[in-house]
Amino acid sequence: MRADRLVSLVLLLRQRGRLTADTLARELEVSTRTVLRDIEALSAAGVPVYTERGRHGGFALLPGFRTPLTGLNHDEALALLTAGTGLGLGPALASAMRKVVDALPESHQALAGDAAQRLLVEPETDLLSRRPVTDPIPTATLTEVRRAVLAGHRLRIHYAATGRSPQWRTVDPIGLVTVRDRGYLLATRNGADRTYRLSRILAAEELPEPAQRDDRVDLDRAWRERSARFLSDDHLAVQVLVDPNRRDDLLTTAVAVRAETPGPDGRLRLDVTYQDLRHAVWALWQLGTAAEALTPPSLRAALHERATALAARYQHPA
């Protein structure tokens, strides 16, 4: 909106002094021509902005000029409360930080409390085993999801589950969780707990009816409980020692990492999860002697059997 841009322009000049049209254009992400038109509009409105010509010229405000430009819009206030969460609020954050110099309006205190309750970043329990990779999420989709979560409205999402055709479904959103730059929507559907990867939500629509959810939620505990259920359902827990140089290769094949500590001989001790015994045997076999399974005994026995069979095959020259 132009009004927000004019406020940002005044705040830039007030906080940083004289700036060129090119600098203002870059900061505001508009063209130089737009900046010049905005300067004219500010002058016409009585804002004492003047031009200094020459090599080191630019636009500036008369010394001592102040005006109460403290209002933040919804997304700017939310960006301040969730700065760095990866929830798609980066552009709003830049604008909001100019305004927070003056004050965060009291009217957003309720928003601060709800955001803290409904948005969770880097929880202790981590479902991800791979290197941090930022999921691409369309801004419009993320905005709809985020607003439904904070407003307490039901949400209609077009979701592409792994190995299935995308389907529309209506859910009751509970909160948003960000883990290693990957976002998740915690929700219920027909009363049952559901966790949706944000990058798999192809489209979203905030509905007017209220979501069926508790007024207050311990999002960290909810995430831990869902993580525990995910990791216990038909998955195999494995403790393994691995050469640090092959750690990333191990993480690429695991479903999840539960813990990581220094091990003997400079190796790392990891508690990881695989889909089943067959998956674990295949994954650790790829690492050869760079990895050693400690538990469960069934995995050690399966790897020993495979190694013995291979050794027997090559025991004598062809």
Helices and strands as residue ranges (DSSP letters): H 2-16, H 21-28, H 32-44, E 49-52, E 58-61, H 74-81, H 90-99, G 106-108, H 109-118, E 119-121, H 139-151, E 153-159, E 167-179, E 182-189, E 192-197, G 198-200, E 201-210, H 219-232, E 236-242, G 244-246, H 247-253, E 256-262, G 264-266, E 268-274, H 277-285, G 288-290, E 291-295, H 297-313
